[in-house]
Amino acid sequence: MTVRPPLDLSVYLVTDTRMCGRFGVVPTVIDAVSAGVTAVQLRDPHSSDEEFVELGTRLRKSLDGTGVPLLVNDRVHLVAEIGASGAHVGQGDVHPGSARDVLGEDRYLGLSVQTVDHVDEALQLPADTLDYLGVGPVWTQATKPDAAAPCSPEALADIVRRSPWPCIAIGGVDAGRAVTVRRSGAAGMAVVSAICGRSDVAAATRNLRDAWERS
C-alpha cells in the first residue's frame, strides 16, 4: 500500500478565473499562499485544455518552493503535463479508480461527496485510491451553478464521522463559519469567493486563517 505524505487541508483555495478578474489567478494564489493558504485547486471549466495547461503550468511554477500542493479539478489527464501534485474529481467526473490509474501512486486524489452513501461507495475502492474528501456544498453558494443542493452542517458532521479520510467543507464557507466546520471534525475549509475577487486577497486569507486557528 502506498503512503503519501499527509496534506495540510486547513485553508484550501479553489480558484475561479472569472471571479479573480483583472487581478488574475496566479497573483491571487501568490498573495493567498503568502497569507496562509495551505492547498490550491485549479478550477476553470470554461477553458480549453491548452489554456488550462498554460495557466496550470504558470500556477505550479509560482508555487514551487512553497510546499503548497497544486491539485487539478477534474482534468486528470493534464496533471502530469502541468506537473501538479494531484487532482480532485466530483461525483460526475472520471471514476476515482480510473483517476488513480492515470495519476499513478505518488500523486494525490480528492473526491467530492454530498452524502454518507457517497462515503460508503468510496469505501469500496482500493484502500490507497483516495487522500481526502471534499464535502458539500454545506451551505447555499453562488459560485458553482451546477452544484448539488446544500447538505447542511449536520450532514457534514455525519460524513466526517463516517469517513476514514480527512474531509474539507466547501460551499458557503467563510470566516464566520470556520468554528462550525472545525467542530464537525473536518480537517479544513475550502473557499472560492472568500478569497477570489477580494480587493485585498492577503487580508481576506489572513481572516480565514485566523478564524480557523481560533476555532
C-alpha positions in Angstrom: 0.0 0.0 0.0 1.4 3.4 -1.0 1.6 6.0 1.8 1.6 9.6 0.5 2.6 12.4 3.0 -0.5 13.9 4.6 -1.8 17.2 3.1 -2.4 20.3 5.2 -6.0 21.0 4.1 -6.9 23.6 6.7 -7.3 26.6 4.2 -7.9 25.2 0.8 -8.3 27.6 -2.1 -10.3 26.7 -5.2 -9.6 29.1 -8.0 -12.2 30.8 -10.2 -10.7 32.6 -13.2 -13.7 34.8 -13.8 -14.0 35.8 -10.2 -10.3 36.7 -10.0 -10.9 39.1 -12.8 -8.2 41.5 -13.9 -6.0 40.7 -10.9 -5.6 37.2 -12.3 -5.4 33.7 -10.9 -1.7 33.5 -10.4 -1.3 36.8 -8.4 -4.4 35.8 -6.3 -2.8 32.5 -5.4 0.6 34.0 -4.7 -1.0 36.5 -2.3 -3.2 33.9 -0.7 -0.4 31.4 -0.1 1.8 34.2 1.4 -1.1 34.8 3.9 -1.8 31.2 4.9 -3.5 29.1 2.2 -2.3 25.5 2.5 -3.6 23.9 -0.7 -4.7 25.1 -4.1 -7.1 23.6 -6.6 -7.1 24.9 -10.1 -10.6 25.0 -11.4 -11.5 26.6 -14.8 -14.3 24.6 -16.5 -14.6 27.2 -19.3 -11.0 27.0 -20.6 -9.7 24.7 -23.3 -7.1 22.0 -22.4 -4.4 24.1 -23.9 -5.4 27.2 -21.9 -5.7 25.1 -18.8 -2.2 23.7 -19.2 -0.8 27.1 -19.8 -2.4 28.6 -16.7 -1.7 25.5 -14.6 2.0 25.5 -15.5 2.3 29.1 -14.5 0.5 28.5 -11.3 2.6 25.4 -10.5 5.8 27.4 -11.1 4.5 30.1 -8.7 4.1 27.5 -6.0 7.5 25.9 -6.4 9.4 26.0 -3.2 6.3 27.0 -1.1 5.4 23.4 -0.1 1.8 24.2 -1.1 0.4 21.5 -3.4 -1.4 22.3 -6.7 -4.4 20.0 -7.4 -6.2 20.0 -10.7 -10.0 19.9 -10.8 -11.5 17.1 -13.0 -8.9 17.1 -15.8 -6.8 14.2 -14.5 -5.2 13.7 -17.9 -3.5 17.1 -17.7 -1.9 16.6 -14.2 1.4 15.2 -15.4 1.8 17.8 -18.2 1.2 20.6 -15.6 3.4 19.0 -13.0 0.7 19.3 -10.4 0.6 17.3 -7.2 -2.7 15.6 -7.9 -6.3 16.0 -8.8 -9.8 16.4 -7.4 -12.8 14.7 -9.0 -16.6 15.0 -8.5 -19.4 12.5 -8.5 -20.0 13.1 -12.2 -16.4 13.2 -13.3 -14.0 10.4 -14.1 -14.3 7.4 -11.7 -11.8 7.6 -8.8 -10.4 4.3 -9.7 -9.7 5.4 -13.3 -8.3 8.7 -12.0 -5.9 6.8 -9.7 -4.7 4.7 -12.6 -3.9 7.9 -14.6 -2.2 9.6 -11.6 -0.1 6.7 -10.5 0.8 6.0 -6.9 2.6 9.3 -5.9 0.0 12.0 -6.7 -2.9 13.0 -4.5 -6.6 12.4 -5.3 -9.6 14.0 -3.7 -13.3 13.2 -4.2 -16.4 15.3 -3.8 -19.2 13.8 -1.7 -22.6 15.0 -0.5 -23.9 12.1 1.5 -22.9 9.3 3.7 -23.9 6.9 0.9 -21.2 8.5 -1.2 -18.7 7.8 1.5 -19.9 4.2 1.6 -19.4 3.9 -2.1 -15.9 5.3 -1.8 -15.1 2.7 0.9 -15.4 0.1 -1.8 -12.4 1.5 -3.6 -8.9 0.1 -3.1 -7.5 1.4 0.2 -4.9 3.7 -1.4 -7.1 5.3 -4.0 -8.1 8.5 -2.2 -6.4 11.0 0.1 -9.3 13.2 1.2 -12.9 14.1 0.7 -14.5 17.4 -0.2 -17.9 17.7 1.4 -20.5 20.0 0.1 -21.9 22.3 -0.7 -22.6 22.6 3.0 -24.4 25.9 2.8 -26.1 27.8 -0.1 -23.5 29.1 -2.5 -23.5 31.1 -5.8 -20.1 30.2 -7.2 -20.9 26.9 -8.9 -24.3 27.0 -10.7 -24.5 23.2 -11.3 -23.6 22.3 -7.7 -25.7 19.9 -5.7 -28.2 21.2 -3.1 -26.7 22.2 0.3 -26.2 19.2 2.6 -26.2 21.1 5.9 -23.6 21.3 8.7 -25.2 18.3 10.4 -24.6 16.2 7.2 -21.0 17.4 7.2 -20.5 16.1 10.7 -22.1 12.7 9.8 -19.9 12.4 6.8 -16.8 13.3 8.8 -17.6 10.6 11.4 -18.1 8.0 8.7 -15.1 8.9 6.6 -11.6 7.3 7.2 -10.2 10.1 5.1 -9.7 13.8 6.1 -12.6 15.9 5.0 -12.9 19.5 3.9 -16.1 21.5 3.8 -17.0 23.6 0.8 -19.9 25.7 -0.2 -20.8 29.0 1.6 -17.8 28.6 3.8 -16.4 31.9 5.2 -14.5 33.0 8.4 -17.8 33.2 10.3 -18.5 29.6 9.7 -15.0 28.3 10.5 -15.9 27.3 14.0 -18.9 25.2 12.8 -16.6 23.5 10.2 -13.9 22.7 12.8 -16.4 21.5 15.4 -17.6 18.9 12.8 -14.2 17.3 12.9 -13.3 18.4 9.4 -9.7 18.9 8.5 -10.2 22.1 6.7 -12.3 24.5 4.8 -12.3 25.1 1.0 -13.2 28.5 -0.3 -13.7 30.3 -3.6 -15.4 33.7 -3.2 -14.0 34.2 0.3 -10.6 34.9 -1.5 -11.0 35.2 -5.3 -12.0 38.7 -6.4 -11.4 40.2 -3.0 -9.9 43.7 -3.0 -7.2 42.6 -0.5 -6.6 38.9 -1.0 -3.9 38.7 1.7 -6.2 40.3 4.3 -9.1 38.0 3.3 -6.9 35.0 3.6 -5.5 36.0 7.0 -9.0 36.5 8.2 -9.8 32.9 7.2 -6.6 31.6 8.7 -7.1 33.4 12.0 -10.7 32.2 12.2 -9.6 28.6 11.6 -6.8 28.8 14.2 -9.1 30.5 16.8 -11.8 27.9 16.4 
